[in-house]
């Protein structure tokens, strides 16, 4: 069945039930959804929309009701919906429209200065048109494209993912109970995302569902809505989940209506899952893992402290495997390429990109997720990192997700993101950007990571006011890398050493590296340091300052100020003179 065919059925069965509600702003019944989309579809046909043409469905969180009408109207008129959130901005909107060849924009007005295809609001399209069924509607089959959804682009340029009507509805076609109690699902997610589009269609499920949404992604407002609206289900992205758990405990009341809490769209720290599970003791807390490309194949796991880092196992309609570089399945515990298998329906594909489709969408319904992970002996999946976010530190592949989980377990950390930046000796070095809710000593976090994960995974820690995120709360690591690289480069402004430790270490660096002076933000390796001079300096610092210096400290804290901070934190004060250095012939290097 098609999406609009499913809506017609629900409108006949439950015409006056609420399908979509924008909390405190309006409601859309199944009857109104069906009739309003019929009228708007007539308006699209009148303006010349032809079967198979792409139409942008444009809007934000405050436009969910109009978006629901516009989306189905495009499908009824024979078109293919191209959801684009209004938060995407003018340039991204224009880029998506051009790549998809969209002929029109329906919904919220485009940003000022936008020059593209014709635009119309839903009321303008529906004006003077009846809401009865379209007798002359173009024939649309379940396997025909319903939408093109562009990926978030957090690790690369967004790609348009094509999904058929059957693919979009596949999650609804599993066995359901006709006598199931109505469910009220509350969220504050944006449109034009894989999760958002799933929630848009959730009311069409055979079991009664009403989907309630907030116009603002605010944790305090979300809890207030739980108390006022009494939802049975909550759908959260990790950023909102973390914010909920950090609110004043005095606000954690009146939440007993919730029976299911689902987290999705991005990795979530095990500590946050544990706190979320405690916040809603009457509910099951379930973490769901999927990608825009792999849907409806996904894995999920009800929170289990024994498997807190897992994203679970697939249901009957999917399968999971981890493959090595040769494509063969990996043994339990072995890291490899995570792939999900779509069963029972045709998988998705990329719009007019045959090369990328072949790379990601494999034979027999297997889809590469772009993640590295492993399966345990019981078939539970654990993610190591996005393939693009793994950091190679001196030949060791380091999971940024693992380090972020440790950092976010600290009570003063609101959020953390770890990236790799170029390093002249190691290839890449680890840098962590941290949002803090209180005064925080970076050395305390470095020590925490070392205790949990070992010295090789200790990052440089920078406290930031806010991490860059997209509307779903996903970390924008490409943007963060550029920002941190720029800040670290700008910080090297030639300030002289400050304090006794920096001055003494600077003197040792000067002799070892043969440089006239060292500023406090100078990087040891940028000044010409190598693996050999690193060992020279480590020995000299240990002797001069009376500490048991470690070579690995200079690999992670590689500026003079950072390295001196590590030495100060690890050793008692000493007052030895700078020893003579044994020069190493440069031919050894």
ABEGO torsion letter per residue (X at the ends): XBAAAAAAAAAAABAABBABBBBGAEBBBAAAAAAAAAAAAAAAAAAGBBBGBBBBBBEBAAAAAAAAAAAAAAAAAGBBBBBBBAAAEAAAAAAAAAAAGBABBBEBBBBBGBBBBBBBBAAAAABGBBABBBAABBBBBAABBABBBBBAGAABBBBBBBBBAAAAAAAAABBBBAABBBBBBBBABBBGBAAAAAAAAAAABABBBBBBBBABBBAAAAAAAAAAAGBABBBBBAAAAAAAAABBAAABBGAAABABBBBBGBBBBAAAAAAAAAABAABBBBBBBBBAAAOABBBBBBBBAAAAABAEBBBAABBBBBBBAAGBBBBBGBBBBBBBBBBGBBBBBBBGBAAAAAAABBBGGBBBAGBBBBBBAAGBBBBABBAAABBBBGGBBBBAAAAAAAAAABAABABBBBBBBBBAAAGBBBBBBBBBABBBBAAAAAAAAAAAAEAAABBBBBBBABBBBBAAGBBBAAAAAAAAAAAAAAABAGBBBBEAAAAAAAAAAAAAAGBABBBAABBAAAAGBBAAAAAAAAAAAAAAAGBBBBAAAAAABABAAAAAAAAAAABBBBBBBBBBBBBBBAAAX
